[in-house]
Amino acid sequence: AEWLRPDFPSFTVIPKRDKMWIGIETQLKALSFIPEKHKLAFEVLFDTGMRPGELRGLKKGDMRDGSLIVSRAVSGKIVRALTKTGVEITHKISFELWRRLINHTEGKGSDDFIFSINDRVIGEGRLYKIWNAACNKAGIDHICLYQASRHSTVNQIRKEKEQEAMIKAAKKLGHK
């Protein structure tokens, strides 16, 4: 009966990696190594937490009253009519970032992409290449751009709220 037992292939189980994120200091360190002509795009990613494809799909007409209205995304070279979630998202941005976006888009029409090179939307590969090079120069352990922008924004908000909760709890309990 031993000869009836089938041989099963052996394989290695690869553990699931934890979601990664970086803090503001690490973002600033990486940003210091990003070329000036691309820095604004990365600052928008970090400020809003939007997906790189959503950033690539932004047009000047999506800039309204201090906000960026995200209603499309770019995947590869295809402009998608909807975001990944299928809903429009409004990102309120700081006055300084708004001012810089206004200067950056001067002379562009409302249907022109905000972040373009020679009137073509900036390539996804180019964004990731710039990000990876900046991380290497800054001595930052590898973290993909998606996680650096999305997860880091959420974790910074979470840490801020936790700090507020600790202060409120300490005050309520009479602690300093």
N, C-alpha and C positions, 0 to 999 in steps of 0.2 A: 504494500500500500504506500510505501515511502515514495515510490516512483510516480504515484498519482498526484502528489503535491506540486502545484505549479510554482514556478520561480517568479517572485515578485521583484520588480525593479527597485533599486535603492535610490533614495533621493535625500537631499538635504533640505530641512525646513529652514527657511529664512524668516527670522522674526520680523514682525511689522515694525517699521521705524516710527518713532514718535514724531509728531508734528513739530517742526522747528519754528523758532521765532527769534528776533533780535530786538534789543532795546534801542532807545533813541540815540544813545552814545555810539553804539555800533553802526546805526544807520548813518549818523553824521561822519563817522570815520570812513565808511565806504563811499559816501557822497563826495568826500574830499578827493577821491581818486577817479571820479567820473568826469570825463571831459565837459567843459563848460557848455558846449552846444547841446549836450544831452541831459544836463543836470536837472533842468526844469521838469522834464518828463518823469524822472525818478522821484523828484520831490512831490509831484502830484500823486504818484502811486503811493508813497509813504503817508501822505497827508490824508488821502481818501480811503485807502485800502482797496481800491478797485483792482480788477483783474487786468493783467497786461493787455489782453485782447480788447478790453473795454477802453483802455487808454488809447490804444491804437485806432479805435473807431471814433474817437471824439472829433467833432467838427466845430468850427468857429461858431456856428449857429447853435451849438449845444451850451454855449456860455451865456447864462442869463442871470443878471442881478446878483452877482457874487457866488453863483452856483454853477456846477457842471452837471448837465442833465445827460445821464448815460442811458441810451435807448438802443444801442447797437454794439456789436463787437466784431473784431476782425480775427478770423482763424486762417492762418497761413496767408493766402492772398485773397480769401473770400470775405467780403463784407456781409455779415449776418444782420438781418433786419431786426433781430431781437438779441437781448443779452442771454447769458446762459440760463438765467432763471425766468426769462420771458417777461420781465417787468421793467419798467423805467425806474431808474434810481437817481435821486438828487443828492449831490454831494456839496454841502456848503463848505467853502474854502476861506482861508484867512485873507484879510485885506491885502497883505503883502504878496501872497501867491496870486491873487486876482490881478493885481497891478502888473505883475511880471507876465502873466498870461496875456493881458491886454497888449503889452509891448511886444510880446513874442508873435502875436497874431496880426499885428499891424500890417495892412495891405492885403490880407487874405479875405476871400469871400466867405459868406456864411456856410457854403457847401464844401469848403476846403478843410482837409484834415489839419488839426492843430499841430500834431507831431508828424511832419512829413519831410522827406528828403527829395529834392527835385520834383515836387508836386506828387510824390508817391508816398503812401503811408509807410512809416518806419517799419522795417522788418522785425518780426518776433525774434528771429535768430540774432539780429543785431542787438536788441535790448538785452537778451540773455548773455551775449558775448561781452558786452560792455560791463554788465553786472558782475559776471564771473571774474573778469580782469580786475575790477575794482576790489573785489573781495580778496583776491590773491595778493594784490599790492598792499592792502590794509592788514593782511595776516588774519583774516576772518575765516573760520572753518566754513566749508562749503554749505551754503544754504541757497536753495533755488529762489529766483526772483519772486515767484508766485507766493511762496511762504514768507519771504522777507517783507512783502508788502501786505498781504492779506492777514496772515496770522499775527504779525508783529503789531499791526494796527489794533486788532482785537485784544491782544494781550496787554497793550499799553492802556487801553480803555478799562480793561478788567482791573489792572493794577491801580489805576487812578480811583476807581470805584471802591476797591478794597481799602485803600488808604482813607478815603472819605468815611467809609463805614467804621474803620478803626478809631478815627478821630471822634465820630459821633458816639461810639460805644464808650470810649474813654471819658468823654465829657459827661455822659449819662451816669457813669459809675463814679464820677468825681476824681478821675485820674488825670494826670498831665499827659 
